[in-house]
Amino acid sequence: MPDYSGAPPAAPRQPSDPDTQLADPVYAALRLDHQLCFPLYAASRKVIALYQPFLQPLGLTYTQYIVLLALWEQDQVLIKQLGDRLHLDNGTLTPVLKRLAEKGLLRRQRLAEDERMVSICLTQQGRALKEAVKDLPQKIEACIQLNSADAAVLYQLLYRILDS
C-alpha cells in the first residue's frame, strides 16, 4: 500500500527482521493470527469479562460461579471430581472453595472412611443463590450475539477440543 504520509520511505527489511521471517512459509505458522490458542484465549477472556457486572453485586467471581453451577447440577461431590468436571487443578480450586465456604455458600467435609478425601456440598444459602442468577445465561447470550446455529456449532467445536 502506498504511503501518503510524506514520511521518508522505510529502509528495506533485512531477512533477519522478525516480520520478514514470518512472511517466509517456514515461519508462517508462528504468526499470532495463525495460532488457534490465541482467539480461544482472547474470546475466553472477553466472555468471562461479560459476567463481571452481573456477578460482582453478588460478591462472586467467574470461577466461583462455575463452581456453584457444577454444584447445582450435582451437590455432594468430591473435590477431585469437581476439579475434573471444571478442568481446574487443586491449586486453583482449593482457594475458590475456601472463599465460598467463608461466604457460607458451601461446606467441606472429610470423608469418615478416607480422611484424605474431601466432599463438597452446598448450604441452604448456596442453593438459594441459584434464584439470583437464573437469568444470567440469557443475559450473557444476548451480549455475545451469536445466533442459535452458530452457538450450536461453537459448542460442538469447543467440546471436541475439551474431549480430545
N, C-alpha and C positions, 0 to 999 in steps of 0.2 A: 504494500500500500504506500503510495507516495506520501512524503512528509511535507505538509504545507505550513509548518510552524515557523519556518525561517531559520531554524537552528542548523548548525553545520551538520553534514552527514556523519553518522556514527562510523567509527573505524570498523573495517571488516572483521568479522568474528574469526577467531583462531579455532582450529579443530579441538583444542583443549577446553574451549568455553563450554560450560555445562549445557547451555541452550543448544549449541551445535551438536554436542554429543547426543542429546536426547532426540534430535532430529534423525540421527542415524538409526536405521531399523534395528540394529543390535541392541540399542539402549532405549528404544521407544517404549518398551514395557515398563520402564522406570518413571515415566511421566505420571504425575499425580492424577491427571484425569483418565489414566488407564488403570488405576488401582480400584478394584471392586471394594476394597475395605474403606476407601475414603468417602464415597457417597453414603455407604451404610453408616459409618461413624457420624458424619455430619447430619444426616437425616435423623439418626437416633437422638443426637443432642438437641436438634430442633424440636422433635416431637416431645421429648421429656420436658423441655422448657415450656411447652404449651400447658403442661399440668400445673406448673408452679402457682399461677394466680388462683387456681381452684383449690390446691392442697394447702397452701400457706395459711389461709384463715383457719384451717383445721389443725394446724400445727404439725403437718405431715410432710415428709419428703417423698419424692417419687419412689425410692426404694422401699420406704415404709409402706407406701400404698400398695405396691405389688406383693409385699409380704401379706398384707391384710387380704388382698384379692385371693391369694392362694389359700389362706386360712378360712375364708368364707366358703370356698369350694370344699375344703376338707379340713375340718378342725381336728385337733388332737393328732399331731403329726410329729415325727422325729425330726430333729434339726437337720440331719443328713438328708432325709427325704425332701425336706423343704428346700434345702440348698440345691439339690439335684433338679427339682422342679423349676426353680428360678434361675438356674445357671449361675449361682453365686457361691463363692468359696467361703469357708468358715471365717476367714479373716474379715470378710465384708459383712457376712450375715450376722455374726455374733454381736457386734456393737449395735446393729439395727434392732435386733431382738431385745437387747438390753434397754434401749431407749423406749421401745414400745411397751416393755414391761414397766418401766418407770412412769410412763404415762397412764398406766392402769389398763392397757388395751389387751394384754395377753399375760399368761403365766408360763413360766418354765418349770418343769418338774423332772427330777431324775427318776429313772425307772427303778423300781424296787428290785427287779430281777437282774438288772445290769446298770449299776450306778454311773457307768461311763456314758450311757445314752441319756439324752435329754429330750423330753417331749414338750411340745408347744401347744397350748390351747388358748382360745380367745376367752376373755372375760365378758361379762354382760355388756360392759361399756364398749368393748371391741366389736361385739356383734351389733350393737346399736348404731355404730358409726356407719355401717353399711347403708342405712337410710339416708345419711347426709350426702353420700356420693353416688347414689343410684342413677343420677342423670349425667354423671361425668363422662362416660364413654360417648354419649351422643354429642356432648359439647366439644369434645376433642375431635370427633369425626367431622363436625361442622367446621372446625378450624383448619383441618387438613385438606378438605375439599377434594377428596377422591370420590369418583362415582363408585357404585357398588361393584361393578365388573372389575375396575382397576384394583379396588381394595381386595377383592377375592384373589386375583392373580398375585398381588403383593404378598398376601398371607401365605399362599401356596409356596411361593419362591422363598420367603424368609424361613418358613418351617422346613423346607427342603434343606436349606443351609444348616439350620439348627440340628436337624436329624442326621446330617452326614458325618 
